[in-house]
Amino acid sequence: MYRSFIKIVILFSTIVLVACSGTNKEAKNIVQNPAEGIWQNQESSPLQFSLEQTYGNDEDMMFPQVYHLKGPVADQDGNIYVIDDQNGTLYSFDPDGNLRWKIGKKGKGPGDFQRPLGLVTDGKYLYTSNVSGTRIDQFDFKGNLINSTSLEKLDLTFPSVRGFLSHNLVLASTLWGKAGEKITLLDMTDSLKRVSQFNITPNDIDFGNGLSQGIDIHIIDTLIAAGSVQNYAIRFYDRQGNKVKTVKRDFDKLVRPGFFQSGGSRSIRSFGNLGAPVRLSSDYFVVSLSWPTNVKNPDQYLKRSMNDNDNVPEVKFKNSLDLYNDSGKLLYSIVGKGSSARIGHISFVDGNGNIYTKSDTPFPQIRRYQYSIKAPE
């Protein structure tokens, strides 16, 4: 009887120890930040931007709205590349904003573009998931089509290229019924063979079949980083889909997507989001977020806009550009009006202190900013 009691105690203690160890391990992988960063009381922002160049403001060539632009990305010489999917054209500009060359037209043929989804570079070539993501097209920096590989056998829905993890090309595709993305890694050295696949669904939102809500995905070093549409939690995953780190901030102003169903018709609308982090340097990364200031109930607002759009107030937004150190500690937040930061939507960061952004204000254009970070003494 006594020995049995001892065995039970030992077993119970082992279970508690294992459970506590798991909890401690999980807690160590969560970085919890307060509402404001540790540099927030500085008189001037420690993160500064200086506009160096604009692209696409030539009177003979105006970009369409920025959601039609895939990229930009830059090569080591400072030339940039961007796809205008409205006109099916891949452009290249030199660092001074001059057009170097342009290729392509709308269509499905070799070198044509039809609904390209994303544009990335590995430093040697350009890659886009073309024709609604059914094939990967590879171009050199002179605009020559090098290779085109079909993705139809992978049975993915609108996969877009997001970047590289070593020799693996990372795709994010539509995940029906959930707020999230299906992540697929393809081996660039083995005819784009699938090496792993997993779902990222950071938000507990179920829209049902037929609807989807994407989240922002970026590659940070050797990890895949994901944004959110409901809460302030940046999640980092390894290439097998294991969550290895979460960075949080005390922030309760994000509003989830609105959902409305009337008979057999269903609609969904987003009201801002938390973007995935963008690496500035080995010491810092930034996160963009936006939220509505006059929408409390997203479902009710969407219902009103569907039934009587003329009498629904326009959604007003605020945004923040949050600066973090490499360990995930919040340093400073630049808050502004509108759905995106003053500099525009950050699309690419090169290794020379340049940020490339897209903005529709005052007209669709790409901008290059030089950034600097001055830590308080």
Sequence and secondary structure as in RCSB ss.txt:
>XXXX:A:sequence
MYRSFIKIVILFSTIVLVACSGTNKEAKNIVQNPAEGIWQNQESSPLQFSLEQTYGNDEDMMFPQVYHLKGPVAD
QDGNIYVIDDQNGTLYSFDPDGNLRWKIGKKGKGPGDFQRPLGLVTDGKYLYTSNVSGTRIDQFDFKGNLINSTS
LEKLDLTFPSVRGFLSHNLVLASTLWGKAGEKITLLDMTDSLKRVSQFNITPNDIDFGNGLSQGIDIHIIDTLIA
AGSVQNYAIRFYDRQGNKVKTVKRDFDKLVRPGFFQSGGSRSIRSFGNLGAPVRLSSDYFVVSLSWPTNVKNPDQ
YLKRSMNDNDNVPEVKFKNSLDLYNDSGKLLYSIVGKGSSARIGHISFVDGNGNIYTKSDTPFPQIRRYQYSIKA
PE
>XXXX:A:secstr
 HHHHHHHHHHHHHHHHHHHHHHHHHHHTEEEE SS TTTT SS SEEEEEEEEESEETTEE   GGGEEEEEE 
TTS EEEEETTTTEEEEE TTS EEEEE  BSSSTT BSS EEEEE SS EEEEETTTTEEEEE TTS EEEEEE
 GGG  SS EEEEEETTEEEEEEE TTBBSEEEEEEETTTTTEEEEEEEE  S  B  TT  B   EEEETTEEE
E BSSSSEEEEE TTS EEEEEEE        EEEEETTEEEEE    B   EE SSSEEEEEEEEESS S HHH
HHHHHHH GGGS    EEEEEEEEETTS EEEEEEEESSS TT EEEEE TTSEEEEEE SSSSEEEEEEEEE  
  
